[in-house]
Structures are given as structure tokens and as C-alpha cells.
Amino acid sequence: MNRITVATVNAALRKKGAQKVTLHRGKGYFYFVHDDGIYFDTHSVYVYRLNTESLESWIEEGIEFYKRVTREERDLRTGMPIRLLMRSRVSA
């Protein structure tokens, strides 16, 4: 079994198209961060060691988090993507 590093997981996530998601090490856990300059979110994974999970599991977890934070949810009143509404209100 190859040793997994945070840099390895982050490189794999970039290759899969999740450029704005990065894995970080906390005290006794790891967490994913999504920050595209407009929307910020985190997702924690409570394992003590990175090698507790396989590289494939880390990638899958990161991609699922990426899909969750980037899907376009629409405002029921206007039909516009919520993220676009947030952006237009900030710049107004």
C-alpha cells in the first residue's frame, strides 16, 4: 500500500475537475475546503490518519463534496441560480 499524502489527494482532485476543493489536516481529523471567491464551505472527515482510507475513498469523498457545493439550486420565485443571485446582490 502506497503512503497517501494530502498533496496526493489534492492533485487527484484537481485532475478530476474539482480545482476549488482542497484537503487539509486538522487535529485528529481532516477537512475539505471549497472556496471559489463567492461561496465558502467545509466538510470534515473524522479519521486520525490519512491512510485509514484509500486514495480512491478520499477522491470520492472530495468529489461528492464538490458536487454538493457546486450544484445550481434555483430560486423558486425568479428561477435564477441562487449563486448568481448572491453575486448580483453583492455587486449591487
FENNOR-V571203 format. One record per pair of residues at least 24 apart in sequence whose C-alpha atoms are under 10 Angstrom apart, sorted by sequence separation. I is the first residue (numbers start at 1). J is the second residue. D is the distance in whole Angstrom. If there is no record, write none. Layout:
I,J,D / I,J,D
This chain:
6,30,9 / 25,49,9 / 41,65,9 / 25,50,9 / 41,66,10 / 32,58,10 / 42,69,9 / 34,62,10 / 41,69,7 / 32,61,9 / 33,62,9 / 40,69,9 / 32,62,7 / 39,69,8 / 31,62,9 / 34,65,8 / 39,70,9 / 33,65,9 / 34,66,7 / 32,65,8 / 33,66,9 / 32,66,9 / 35,69,10 / 36,70,10 / 23,58,9 / 34,69,8 / 23,59,10 / 34,70,9 / 23,62,8 / 22,62,8 / 9,50,10 / 18,59,10 / 21,62,7 / 21,63,8 / 12,55,9 / 16,59,9 / 6,50,8 / 12,56,9 / 18,62,8 / 21,65,8 / 22,66,10 / 39,83,8 / 4,49,10 / 5,50,7 / 13,58,9 / 14,59,10 / 18,63,7 / 21,66,7 / 38,83,8 / 4,50,7 / 5,51,8 / 9,55,7 / 12,58,9 / 13,59,6 / 16,62,10 / 17,63,9 / 18,64,10 / 20,66,8 / 38,84,10 / 3,50,9 / 4,51,6 / 8,55,8 / 9,56,9 / 12,59,7 / 13,60,9 / 16,63,8 / 18,65,9 / 19,66,9 / 39,86,9 / 3,51,7 / 4,52,10 / 9,57,10 / 10,58,10 / 11,59,10 / 13,61,10 / 18,66,6 / 21,69,10 / 38,86,8 / 39,87,10 / 2,51,9 / 4,53,9 / 6,55,10 / 9,58,7 / 10,59,8 / 13,62,7 / 14,63,10 / 17,66,9 / 18,67,9 / 38,87,7 / 1,51,9 / 4,54,8 / 5,55,9 / 9,59,7 / 12,62,10 / 13,63,7 / 3,54,9 / 4,55,7 / 8,59,10 / 2,54,9 / 3,55,9 / 6,58,10 / 10,62,9 / 18,70,10 / 38,90,9 / 1,54,9 / 2,55,9 / 9,62,9 / 13,66,9 / 4,58,10
